[in-house]
Amino acid sequence: MFAKFRMFAVMLVVALISLAASAGAGTYSWAITYQPEAPKELR
């Protein structure tokens, strides 16, 4: 029972991390694409 719950918790954490990473990458690419006046070191 506890092992099954732990496996579910691990899967939940992995899903949250991947979701946050994809959201961060989307925000980063949006900032690069639609803000040409952004500093060069952000490109």
ChimeraX commands (.cxc) that place a marker at each C-alpha (Angstrom):
marker #1 position 0.00,0.00,0.00 radius 0.5
marker #1 position 2.69,2.47,1.00 radius 0.5
marker #1 position 4.88,1.49,-1.94 radius 0.5
marker #1 position 2.01,2.14,-4.35 radius 0.5
marker #1 position 1.40,5.55,-2.78 radius 0.5
marker #1 position 5.11,6.36,-3.00 radius 0.5
marker #1 position 5.19,5.41,-6.69 radius 0.5
marker #1 position 2.16,7.65,-7.30 radius 0.5
marker #1 position 3.85,10.52,-5.45 radius 0.5
marker #1 position 7.02,10.12,-7.53 radius 0.5
marker #1 position 5.00,10.15,-10.76 radius 0.5
marker #1 position 3.15,13.27,-9.58 radius 0.5
marker #1 position 6.41,15.08,-8.79 radius 0.5
marker #1 position 7.89,14.13,-12.17 radius 0.5
marker #1 position 4.76,15.36,-13.95 radius 0.5
marker #1 position 4.87,18.67,-12.08 radius 0.5
marker #1 position 8.56,19.16,-12.86 radius 0.5
marker #1 position 8.08,18.43,-16.57 radius 0.5
marker #1 position 5.07,20.77,-16.68 radius 0.5
marker #1 position 7.03,23.58,-15.01 radius 0.5
marker #1 position 9.98,22.99,-17.36 radius 0.5
marker #1 position 7.79,23.16,-20.47 radius 0.5
marker #1 position 6.05,26.30,-19.18 radius 0.5
marker #1 position 9.43,27.91,-18.45 radius 0.5
marker #1 position 10.74,27.02,-21.90 radius 0.5
marker #1 position 7.61,28.44,-23.51 radius 0.5
marker #1 position 7.95,31.71,-21.58 radius 0.5
marker #1 position 11.65,31.90,-22.46 radius 0.5
marker #1 position 11.06,31.34,-26.18 radius 0.5
marker #1 position 8.17,33.84,-26.12 radius 0.5
marker #1 position 10.42,36.49,-24.56 radius 0.5
marker #1 position 13.08,35.85,-27.22 radius 0.5
marker #1 position 10.65,35.81,-30.14 radius 0.5
marker #1 position 8.36,38.72,-29.33 radius 0.5
marker #1 position 10.70,41.14,-27.55 radius 0.5
marker #1 position 13.40,42.22,-30.03 radius 0.5
marker #1 position 14.48,45.02,-27.68 radius 0.5
marker #1 position 15.49,42.49,-25.03 radius 0.5
marker #1 position 19.18,42.41,-24.04 radius 0.5
marker #1 position 21.42,40.33,-26.29 radius 0.5
marker #1 position 22.50,38.01,-23.45 radius 0.5
marker #1 position 18.93,36.69,-23.22 radius 0.5
marker #1 position 19.07,35.40,-26.79 radius 0.5
marker link #1:1,2 radius 0.2
marker link #1:2,3 radius 0.2
marker link #1:3,4 radius 0.2
marker link #1:4,5 radius 0.2
marker link #1:5,6 radius 0.2
marker link #1:6,7 radius 0.2
marker link #1:7,8 radius 0.2
marker link #1:8,9 radius 0.2
marker link #1:9,10 radius 0.2
marker link #1:10,11 radius 0.2
marker link #1:11,12 radius 0.2
marker link #1:12,13 radius 0.2
marker link #1:13,14 radius 0.2
marker link #1:14,15 radius 0.2
marker link #1:15,16 radius 0.2
marker link #1:16,17 radius 0.2
marker link #1:17,18 radius 0.2
marker link #1:18,19 radius 0.2
marker link #1:19,20 radius 0.2
marker link #1:20,21 radius 0.2
marker link #1:21,22 radius 0.2
marker link #1:22,23 radius 0.2
marker link #1:23,24 radius 0.2
marker link #1:24,25 radius 0.2
marker link #1:25,26 radius 0.2
marker link #1:26,27 radius 0.2
marker link #1:27,28 radius 0.2
marker link #1:28,29 radius 0.2
marker link #1:29,30 radius 0.2
marker link #1:30,31 radius 0.2
marker link #1:31,32 radius 0.2
marker link #1:32,33 radius 0.2
marker link #1:33,34 radius 0.2
marker link #1:34,35 radius 0.2
marker link #1:35,36 radius 0.2
marker link #1:36,37 radius 0.2
marker link #1:37,38 radius 0.2
marker link #1:38,39 radius 0.2
marker link #1:39,40 radius 0.2
marker link #1:40,41 radius 0.2
marker link #1:41,42 radius 0.2
marker link #1:42,43 radius 0.2
view
